[in-house]
Amino acid sequence: MKRRLVFATNNAHKQEEVRAVVKDKFEIPGLKDIGCLEDIAEPGETLEENALIKARYVKEKYGFDGFGDDTGLEVEALDGAPGVYSARYAGAGHDSKANVEKLLADLQGKTNRKACFRSVIALIMDGKEYLFEGKINGVIITEEKGSAGFGYDPVFMPDGYSETFAELGNDIKNRISHRALAVKALCDFLENRQ
């Protein structure tokens, strides 16, 4: 029987990305699948804190082992911003288009466009907590390109590529992205535990 781990998210894009990496190794229901329709607050000041808050919420309220994640885009010229506030950089509404527009405006005239995407996954399993991280370096380009992906994907070009995440498409992104690397670390850990 496959191990069941609840992914503490209602974000369909994130679930798709994680399931693409996990394939059929584990059963990964999301919050809706366990009847949780509330948006879990993320008051933490680090990605690690927010990931743990989500995983603990699922364990405490629903009794399931599972994992939460948080991802941040960290831009060198903006002293690591938007970072932990990436999803609500332009305000509380989780509006990707507004976030991208604010980012491009904040970087106007700056020559250093280096950035990294960092994902942290917090797993609660068998009464213990574990953290996994994935990180990919790249640059923020000056205008949006591509239609795949979500969030900052149209303006983030990973090192070693001449296209943004949104141009590369999901197959490549799901192999090289920050989230893919964090999920792979999670999967390797789980496989070694079986």
N, C-alpha and C positions, 0 to 999 in steps of 0.2 A: 504494500500500500504506500502511495506517495505521501511524503510529509506535507502537511498543510501549514502554510505560514501566511497570515493576513498582512497584506500591504496596506499600511495606514494612509490611504489616499483616495480621493474621489476624482483625481485627474486622469482621464482616459488616456491621454498621451503618455504619461509616465507609466501607466500600467502596460500599455502596448510595448514600450521600450523594454521594460523589465521582463515581460513574458517572452519577448523576442530573444533575450539573452538566456533566460532560464530554460526555454523550450519546454519539454515535458518532464523535466527532472523533479519539479515540485509543483504542488497545487498552490496557486497564488491568488486567492480571492481578494477583492478590494473592500473598502468600507461599505459600499452599497450592498455587496454580497452578504454581509453579516448584519444588514439592517441598520447600519450607522449612516445617517444622512447629514449629521451636523458637520460643520467645518471646524476642525480641531485648531484652536488658537495656537499661534507660534510666537510667544512672547520672549523666547530665548534671544540672547545676544550673540550666539555662535550657531553655526550649522549643526554642530554636535548636540547642543542643547535642544534645538528644535526637533531634530530627528528622534532624540530620546523621549521628548514630550509626547510625540505621536505614538511611538511604540508602547510607552507606558499607559497611555490612554486606552488603547485597544486591550491591553492585558488587564488593566484595572476595571474597566467598564464592561468588557465582553468576555474576559477570561481566556482569550486566545493568545498563543505565542505568535509573534509576527515582527514586522519591521516597519520603521518609518524612515523617511529620508528628508534631507533638505539640500538644496543646491543653491550656489551663489556664483554670480559672475563677478570676478574680482579684477578691476581695471587699475593698472599700475599708476597712471597719471591722475587717477581720482582717489589715490591713497587706499585702494582696495574696495572702494564703493563700486557698485551698489551692494555687493557682498550679501550678507544675511537678509538685506531688504530688497533683493533683486525682484521678487514677485510684485512688490508694491512700491517700486522706486518712484513712480510718478503719482503715487497716492494709494489709498486703501483699496481701490477697485480691482486689483489684479488685471489690469488692462495692458496686455502685451504691446500693443501698438503705441500707446502713450509712453510706456517704459522705454521702448526703443527710441522714440523721438526725443525723450529727455536725455538719454544716454548720448545720442549723436550731438545734441545741442551742447551738452556739458563738455564734449570732447572737441568741439569746434576750435580750430586753430592750434590744437595740440599735436605735436609730431610723434610723441611716444604713444602708440596705440596698443601696446602689449597688454594682454589680458589672459586670464585663465578661468575656466569653468571648474568648480570643485563640487563634488557630491559626497555627502556623508550618509551612510546607512547605519542605523542603530537597530540591532537585532535583540529581541528578548526571547530566549529559548531555554526551557528547562530551568527557569528561575535565575538565569544569569544574563548579563548585558554585554554586548559586544559591539564594537565600532569598526566600520570599514570605510575607506576613502578612495575616491577616484578623482584624478585631476588631469586636465588637458590644457596645454598652453596654446596661445594663438594671438591674433590681433583683431581689433575692431575696425572694420572697413568704414568708409565714409557714407555709404548708402546701402539700403537693403537690396539683397539679391537672393533669388530663389523662393520657392513656395512650399517646400517640404518642412517638416519639423514644426516648432512652436517657440514662443518666447523670443529670445535674442538670437535664435539660429540664423536669421537672414543677415546679421551683421557680424557674426563671429566666424573667422576663418582660422581653422586649426593649423598649427605649424606643420609644414611638410605638404600642405595642400594649397591649391590655387582657387578653391571654391569654398563658399560658406557651408556651414552645416545644412542650411536650407537648400543649397544647390547639390550637395553630395547625395542627399536622399537618405531615407531611413536605413537601408541595408548597410551602407558604409558607416553612418552615424552610430548605429547600434553595435558596431564592432569596435569603434575607436573612442566613443564619447566618455566623458567623466562618469556618467551614470552607468554605462556599460562596464567600465573598469571597476567601479564600486560593486556592482552586481556580480561581476566575475569573482571578485575577492570573497563576496558572501557565498557564492556557489561553491568555490574551492573549499572554503571552511566547512560548509554543510556536507559536502561529499566526503571529506576527511573524517567527519564525525559519524558517518553511517557504518 
